[in-house]
Amino acid sequence: MKAIKIVAVLLVAGGLLALTYRNFNYPKAEHDAKLGSVEFAVKSEGTTHIPEWAGVAAVVLGTLLLLIPKKL
């Protein structure tokens, strides 16, 4: 039963983070080019949007798992 409580706390924390930070950036592919003695480097960044319903669902599911009685 202890593992369920850990998962529940992680779900609540993850859901709150998703509701707080709705977008996150990550590095995308890096392109390098060498033309004689000149070097070019292109680094780009991608953005991912986390839907509000996903954060709410994680918080609700985590809370429900925390409220499950020890003995079923």
Jmol script that loads the backbone (N, CA, C; Angstrom):
load data "model"
ATOM      1  N   MET A   1       0.820  -1.191   0.000  1.00  0.00           N
ATOM      2  CA  MET A   1       0.000   0.000   0.000  1.00  0.00           C
ATOM      3  C   MET A   1       0.867   1.259   0.000  1.00  0.00           C
ATOM      4  N   LYS A   2       2.087   1.137   0.467  1.00  0.00           N
ATOM      5  CA  LYS A   2       2.965   2.294   0.533  1.00  0.00           C
ATOM      6  C   LYS A   2       3.302   2.820  -0.864  1.00  0.00           C
ATOM      7  N   ALA A   3       3.438   1.926  -1.825  1.00  0.00           N
ATOM      8  CA  ALA A   3       3.762   2.340  -3.191  1.00  0.00           C
ATOM      9  C   ALA A   3       2.634   3.180  -3.782  1.00  0.00           C
ATOM     10  N   ILE A   4       1.402   2.865  -3.471  1.00  0.00           N
ATOM     11  CA  ILE A   4       0.264   3.631  -3.978  1.00  0.00           C
ATOM     12  C   ILE A   4       0.293   5.052  -3.429  1.00  0.00           C
ATOM     13  N   LYS A   5       0.656   5.201  -2.165  1.00  0.00           N
ATOM     14  CA  LYS A   5       0.730   6.533  -1.564  1.00  0.00           C
ATOM     15  C   LYS A   5       1.843   7.359  -2.204  1.00  0.00           C
ATOM     16  N   ILE A   6       2.962   6.727  -2.534  1.00  0.00           N
ATOM     17  CA  ILE A   6       4.059   7.437  -3.189  1.00  0.00           C
ATOM     18  C   ILE A   6       3.626   7.899  -4.574  1.00  0.00           C
ATOM     19  N   VAL A   7       2.960   7.016  -5.302  1.00  0.00           N
ATOM     20  CA  VAL A   7       2.448   7.379  -6.638  1.00  0.00           C
ATOM     21  C   VAL A   7       1.433   8.508  -6.522  1.00  0.00           C
ATOM     22  N   ALA A   8       0.588   8.460  -5.501  1.00  0.00           N
ATOM     23  CA  ALA A   8      -0.430   9.494  -5.306  1.00  0.00           C
ATOM     24  C   ALA A   8       0.216  10.852  -5.046  1.00  0.00           C
ATOM     25  N   VAL A   9       1.233  10.887  -4.211  1.00  0.00           N
ATOM     26  CA  VAL A   9       1.917  12.151  -3.917  1.00  0.00           C
ATOM     27  C   VAL A   9       2.619  12.681  -5.171  1.00  0.00           C
ATOM     28  N   LEU A  10       3.221  11.781  -5.951  1.00  0.00           N
ATOM     29  CA  LEU A  10       3.871  12.200  -7.196  1.00  0.00           C
ATOM     30  C   LEU A  10       2.853  12.739  -8.203  1.00  0.00           C
ATOM     31  N   LEU A  11       1.684  12.132  -8.267  1.00  0.00           N
ATOM     32  CA  LEU A  11       0.630  12.621  -9.157  1.00  0.00           C
ATOM     33  C   LEU A  11       0.156  14.008  -8.750  1.00  0.00           C
ATOM     34  N   VAL A  12      -0.050  14.208  -7.459  1.00  0.00           N
ATOM     35  CA  VAL A  12      -0.493  15.521  -6.990  1.00  0.00           C
ATOM     36  C   VAL A  12       0.581  16.572  -7.275  1.00  0.00           C
ATOM     37  N   ALA A  13       1.827  16.250  -6.967  1.00  0.00           N
ATOM     38  CA  ALA A  13       2.917  17.202  -7.202  1.00  0.00           C
ATOM     39  C   ALA A  13       3.080  17.494  -8.694  1.00  0.00           C
ATOM     40  N   GLY A  14       3.026  16.453  -9.509  1.00  0.00           N
ATOM     41  CA  GLY A  14       3.139  16.642 -10.950  1.00  0.00           C
ATOM     42  C   GLY A  14       1.977  17.445 -11.514  1.00  0.00           C
ATOM     43  N   GLY A  15       0.791  17.196 -11.013  1.00  0.00           N
ATOM     44  CA  GLY A  15      -0.383  17.948 -11.458  1.00  0.00           C
ATOM     45  C   GLY A  15      -0.302  19.415 -11.089  1.00  0.00           C
ATOM     46  N   LEU A  16       0.186  19.695  -9.883  1.00  0.00           N
ATOM     47  CA  LEU A  16       0.347  21.091  -9.469  1.00  0.00           C
ATOM     48  C   LEU A  16       1.420  21.792 -10.300  1.00  0.00           C
ATOM     49  N   LEU A  17       2.492  21.076 -10.606  1.00  0.00           N
ATOM     50  CA  LEU A  17       3.524  21.653 -11.473  1.00  0.00           C
ATOM     51  C   LEU A  17       2.972  21.919 -12.875  1.00  0.00           C
ATOM     52  N   ALA A  18       2.156  20.997 -13.373  1.00  0.00           N
ATOM     53  CA  ALA A  18       1.571  21.174 -14.704  1.00  0.00           C
ATOM     54  C   ALA A  18       0.624  22.371 -14.730  1.00  0.00           C
ATOM     55  N   LEU A  19      -0.083  22.604 -13.637  1.00  0.00           N
ATOM     56  CA  LEU A  19      -0.982  23.751 -13.578  1.00  0.00           C
ATOM     57  C   LEU A  19      -0.214  25.060 -13.399  1.00  0.00           C
ATOM     58  N   THR A  20       0.935  24.986 -12.745  1.00  0.00           N
ATOM     59  CA  THR A  20       1.732  26.185 -12.518  1.00  0.00           C
ATOM     60  C   THR A  20       2.523  26.566 -13.763  1.00  0.00           C
ATOM     61  N   TYR A  21       3.253  25.597 -14.323  1.00  0.00           N
ATOM     62  CA  TYR A  21       4.066  25.830 -15.516  1.00  0.00           C
ATOM     63  C   TYR A  21       3.387  25.129 -16.684  1.00  0.00           C
ATOM     64  N   ARG A  22       2.615  25.849 -17.451  1.00  0.00           N
ATOM     65  CA  ARG A  22       1.815  25.225 -18.509  1.00  0.00           C
ATOM     66  C   ARG A  22       2.626  24.861 -19.740  1.00  0.00           C
ATOM     67  N   ASN A  23       3.779  25.483 -19.907  1.00  0.00           N
ATOM     68  CA  ASN A  23       4.641  25.205 -21.052  1.00  0.00           C
ATOM     69  C   ASN A  23       6.036  24.869 -20.544  1.00  0.00           C
ATOM     70  N   PHE A  24       6.751  24.057 -21.273  1.00  0.00           N
ATOM     71  CA  PHE A  24       8.159  23.870 -20.968  1.00  0.00           C
ATOM     72  C   PHE A  24       8.944  23.769 -22.267  1.00  0.00           C
ATOM     73  N   ASN A  25      10.172  24.240 -22.202  1.00  0.00           N
ATOM     74  CA  ASN A  25      11.044  24.269 -23.370  1.00  0.00           C
ATOM     75  C   ASN A  25      12.063  23.149 -23.273  1.00  0.00           C
ATOM     76  N   TYR A  26      12.479  22.664 -24.419  1.00  0.00           N
ATOM     77  CA  TYR A  26      13.490  21.622 -24.481  1.00  0.00           C
ATOM     78  C   TYR A  26      14.361  21.871 -25.705  1.00  0.00           C
ATOM     79  N   PRO A  27      15.626  21.464 -25.648  1.00  0.00           N
ATOM     80  CA  PRO A  27      16.494  21.681 -26.814  1.00  0.00           C
ATOM     81  C   PRO A  27      16.156  20.710 -27.935  1.00  0.00           C
ATOM     82  N   LYS A  28      16.149  21.234 -29.143  1.00  0.00           N
ATOM     83  CA  LYS A  28      15.918  20.404 -30.320  1.00  0.00           C
ATOM     84  C   LYS A  28      17.249  20.094 -30.980  1.00  0.00           C
ATOM     85  N   ALA A  29      17.178  19.520 -32.142  1.00  0.00           N
ATOM     86  CA  ALA A  29      18.388  19.105 -32.862  1.00  0.00           C
ATOM     87  C   ALA A  29      19.307  20.298 -33.127  1.00  0.00           C
ATOM     88  N   GLU A  30      20.572  20.010 -33.098  1.00  0.00           N
ATOM     89  CA  GLU A  30      21.587  21.028 -33.351  1.00  0.00           C
ATOM     90  C   GLU A  30      22.199  20.772 -34.718  1.00  0.00           C
ATOM     91  N   HIS A  31      22.327  21.828 -35.515  1.00  0.00           N
ATOM     92  CA  HIS A  31      22.876  21.697 -36.861  1.00  0.00           C
ATOM     93  C   HIS A  31      24.187  22.466 -36.939  1.00  0.00           C
ATOM     94  N   ASP A  32      25.197  21.821 -37.411  1.00  0.00           N
ATOM     95  CA  ASP A  32      26.496  22.447 -37.586  1.00  0.00           C
ATOM     96  C   ASP A  32      26.872  22.414 -39.062  1.00  0.00           C
ATOM     97  N   ALA A  33      27.534  23.477 -39.501  1.00  0.00           N
ATOM     98  CA  ALA A  33      28.025  23.539 -40.881  1.00  0.00           C
ATOM     99  C   ALA A  33      29.411  24.156 -40.878  1.00  0.00           C
ATOM    100  N   LYS A  34      30.271  23.624 -41.693  1.00  0.00           N
ATOM    101  CA  LYS A  34      31.620  24.145 -41.803  1.00  0.00           C
ATOM    102  C   LYS A  34      31.879  24.474 -43.269  1.00  0.00           C
ATOM    103  N   LEU A  35      32.166  25.720 -43.533  1.00  0.00           N
ATOM    104  CA  LEU A  35      32.402  26.188 -44.876  1.00  0.00           C
ATOM    105  C   LEU A  35      33.790  26.839 -44.905  1.00  0.00           C
ATOM    106  N   GLY A  36      34.763  26.053 -45.260  1.00  0.00           N
ATOM    107  CA  GLY A  36      36.142  26.533 -45.217  1.00  0.00           C
ATOM    108  C   GLY A  36      36.574  26.767 -43.784  1.00  0.00           C
ATOM    109  N   SER A  37      36.953  27.989 -43.474  1.00  0.00           N
ATOM    110  CA  SER A  37      37.381  28.307 -42.108  1.00  0.00           C
ATOM    111  C   SER A  37      36.239  28.886 -41.273  1.00  0.00           C
ATOM    112  N   VAL A  38      35.050  29.003 -41.857  1.00  0.00           N
ATOM    113  CA  VAL A  38      33.895  29.558 -41.159  1.00  0.00           C
ATOM    114  C   VAL A  38      33.005  28.419 -40.677  1.00  0.00           C
ATOM    115  N   GLU A  39      32.625  28.496 -39.416  1.00  0.00           N
ATOM    116  CA  GLU A  39      31.742  27.479 -38.837  1.00  0.00           C
ATOM    117  C   GLU A  39      30.418  28.119 -38.446  1.00  0.00           C
ATOM    118  N   PHE A  40      29.324  27.412 -38.726  1.00  0.00           N
ATOM    119  CA  PHE A  40      27.994  27.857 -38.359  1.00  0.00           C
ATOM    120  C   PHE A  40      27.373  26.820 -37.425  1.00  0.00           C
ATOM    121  N   ALA A  41      26.671  27.301 -36.416  1.00  0.00           N
ATOM    122  CA  ALA A  41      25.962  26.402 -35.510  1.00  0.00           C
ATOM    123  C   ALA A  41      24.560  26.956 -35.273  1.00  0.00           C
ATOM    124  N   VAL A  42      23.565  26.100 -35.428  1.00  0.00           N
ATOM    125  CA  VAL A  42      22.178  26.495 -35.201  1.00  0.00           C
ATOM    126  C   VAL A  42      21.623  25.621 -34.089  1.00  0.00           C
ATOM    127  N   LYS A  43      21.218  26.271 -33.025  1.00  0.00           N
ATOM    128  CA  LYS A  43      20.594  25.560 -31.909  1.00  0.00           C
ATOM    129  C   LYS A  43      19.166  26.071 -31.799  1.00  0.00           C
ATOM    130  N   SER A  44      18.207  25.180 -31.765  1.00  0.00           N
ATOM    131  CA  SER A  44      16.814  25.595 -31.661  1.00  0.00           C
ATOM    132  C   SER A  44      16.186  25.003 -30.410  1.00  0.00           C
ATOM    133  N   GLU A  45      15.070  25.591 -30.027  1.00  0.00           N
ATOM    134  CA  GLU A  45      14.385  25.184 -28.805  1.00  0.00           C
ATOM    135  C   GLU A  45      12.931  24.888 -29.139  1.00  0.00           C
ATOM    136  N   GLY A  46      12.429  23.787 -28.637  1.00  0.00           N
ATOM    137  CA  GLY A  46      11.036  23.432 -28.845  1.00  0.00           C
ATOM    138  C   GLY A  46      10.215  23.732 -27.599  1.00  0.00           C
ATOM    139  N   THR A  47       8.931  23.934 -27.775  1.00  0.00           N
ATOM    140  CA  THR A  47       8.029  24.220 -26.664  1.00  0.00           C
ATOM    141  C   THR A  47       6.889  23.211 -26.670  1.00  0.00           C
ATOM    142  N   THR A  48       6.556  22.700 -25.498  1.00  0.00           N
ATOM    143  CA  THR A  48       5.443  21.780 -25.359  1.00  0.00           C
ATOM    144  C   THR A  48       4.426  22.367 -24.395  1.00  0.00           C
ATOM    145  N   HIS A  49       3.171  22.312 -24.782  1.00  0.00           N
ATOM    146  CA  HIS A  49       2.080  22.820 -23.953  1.00  0.00           C
ATOM    147  C   HIS A  49       1.442  21.654 -23.195  1.00  0.00           C
ATOM    148  N   ILE A  50       1.254  21.841 -21.891  1.00  0.00           N
ATOM    149  CA  ILE A  50       0.585  20.825 -21.069  1.00  0.00           C
ATOM    150  C   ILE A  50      -0.864  21.280 -20.886  1.00  0.00           C
ATOM    151  N   PRO A  51      -1.829  20.465 -21.321  1.00  0.00           N
ATOM    152  CA  PRO A  51      -3.238  20.871 -21.193  1.00  0.00           C
ATOM    153  C   PRO A  51      -3.647  21.018 -19.723  1.00  0.00           C
ATOM    154  N   GLU A  52      -4.513  21.982 -19.473  1.00  0.00           N
ATOM    155  CA  GLU A  52      -4.976  22.240 -18.112  1.00  0.00           C
ATOM    156  C   GLU A  52      -5.718  21.026 -17.550  1.00  0.00           C
ATOM    157  N   TRP A  53      -6.477  20.333 -18.404  1.00  0.00           N
ATOM    158  CA  TRP A  53      -7.244  19.186 -17.925  1.00  0.00           C
ATOM    159  C   TRP A  53      -6.325  18.077 -17.432  1.00  0.00           C
ATOM    160  N   ALA A  54      -5.135  17.958 -18.008  1.00  0.00           N
ATOM    161  CA  ALA A  54      -4.204  16.910 -17.577  1.00  0.00           C
ATOM    162  C   ALA A  54      -3.696  17.190 -16.155  1.00  0.00           C
ATOM    163  N   GLY A  55      -3.409  18.460 -15.864  1.00  0.00           N
ATOM    164  CA  GLY A  55      -2.978  18.819 -14.511  1.00  0.00           C
ATOM    165  C   GLY A  55      -4.077  18.593 -13.490  1.00  0.00           C
ATOM    166  N   VAL A  56      -5.293  18.988 -13.842  1.00  0.00           N
ATOM    167  CA  VAL A  56      -6.429  18.796 -12.929  1.00  0.00           C
ATOM    168  C   VAL A  56      -6.687  17.310 -12.711  1.00  0.00           C
ATOM    169  N   ALA A  57      -6.622  16.524 -13.776  1.00  0.00           N
ATOM    170  CA  ALA A  57      -6.859  15.083 -13.660  1.00  0.00           C
ATOM    171  C   ALA A  57      -5.803  14.425 -12.768  1.00  0.00           C
ATOM    172  N   ALA A  58      -4.551  14.845 -12.890  1.00  0.00           N
ATOM    173  CA  ALA A  58      -3.493  14.263 -12.059  1.00  0.00           C
ATOM    174  C   ALA A  58      -3.709  14.601 -10.588  1.00  0.00           C
ATOM    175  N   VAL A  59      -4.102  15.834 -10.301  1.00  0.00           N
ATOM    176  CA  VAL A  59      -4.347  16.222  -8.905  1.00  0.00           C
ATOM    177  C   VAL A  59      -5.530  15.449  -8.335  1.00  0.00           C
ATOM    178  N   VAL A  60      -6.600  15.338  -9.104  1.00  0.00           N
ATOM    179  CA  VAL A  60      -7.798  14.626  -8.625  1.00  0.00           C
ATOM    180  C   VAL A  60      -7.489  13.150  -8.413  1.00  0.00           C
ATOM    181  N   LEU A  61      -6.827  12.520  -9.364  1.00  0.00           N
ATOM    182  CA  LEU A  61      -6.500  11.099  -9.226  1.00  0.00           C
ATOM    183  C   LEU A  61      -5.570  10.858  -8.041  1.00  0.00           C
ATOM    184  N   GLY A  62      -4.565  11.708  -7.877  1.00  0.00           N
ATOM    185  CA  GLY A  62      -3.655  11.574  -6.739  1.00  0.00           C
ATOM    186  C   GLY A  62      -4.365  11.742  -5.412  1.00  0.00           C
ATOM    187  N   THR A  63      -5.284  12.706  -5.350  1.00  0.00           N
ATOM    188  CA  THR A  63      -6.049  12.924  -4.119  1.00  0.00           C
ATOM    189  C   THR A  63      -6.944  11.728  -3.814  1.00  0.00           C
ATOM    190  N   LEU A  64      -7.580  11.181  -4.834  1.00  0.00           N
ATOM    191  CA  LEU A  64      -8.422   9.996  -4.617  1.00  0.00           C
ATOM    192  C   LEU A  64      -7.597   8.809  -4.132  1.00  0.00           C
ATOM    193  N   LEU A  65      -6.398   8.644  -4.677  1.00  0.00           N
ATOM    194  CA  LEU A  65      -5.546   7.546  -4.223  1.00  0.00           C
ATOM    195  C   LEU A  65      -5.098   7.748  -2.779  1.00  0.00           C
ATOM    196  N   LEU A  66      -4.911   8.993  -2.366  1.00  0.00           N
ATOM    197  CA  LEU A  66      -4.530   9.246  -0.983  1.00  0.00           C
ATOM    198  C   LEU A  66      -5.681   8.983  -0.025  1.00  0.00           C
ATOM    199  N   LEU A  67      -6.907   9.113  -0.503  1.00  0.00           N
ATOM    200  CA  LEU A  67      -8.070   8.931   0.360  1.00  0.00           C
ATOM    201  C   LEU A  67      -8.537   7.490   0.463  1.00  0.00           C
ATOM    202  N   ILE A  68      -7.934   6.572  -0.303  1.00  0.00           N
ATOM    203  CA  ILE A  68      -8.306   5.156  -0.243  1.00  0.00           C
ATOM    204  C   ILE A  68      -7.932   4.615   1.144  1.00  0.00           C
ATOM    205  N   PRO A  69      -8.882   3.952   1.817  1.00  0.00           N
ATOM    206  CA  PRO A  69      -8.547   3.393   3.124  1.00  0.00           C
ATOM    207  C   PRO A  69      -7.490   2.288   3.022  1.00  0.00           C
ATOM    208  N   LYS A  70      -6.776   2.084   4.119  1.00  0.00           N
ATOM    209  CA  LYS A  70      -5.704   1.066   4.126  1.00  0.00           C
ATOM    210  C   LYS A  70      -6.243  -0.332   3.844  1.00  0.00           C
ATOM    211  N   LYS A  71      -7.340  -0.671   4.440  1.00  0.00           N
ATOM    212  CA  LYS A  71      -7.895  -2.021   4.286  1.00  0.00           C
ATOM    213  C   LYS A  71      -9.129  -1.963   3.409  1.00  0.00           C
ATOM    214  N   LEU A  72      -9.063  -2.622   2.274  1.00  0.00           N
ATOM    215  CA  LEU A  72     -10.226  -2.694   1.381  1.00  0.00           C
ATOM    216  C   LEU A  72     -10.863  -4.045   1.453  1.00  0.00           C
TER     217      LEU A  72
END
end "model"
wireframe off; spacefill off
backbone 0.3
color backbone group
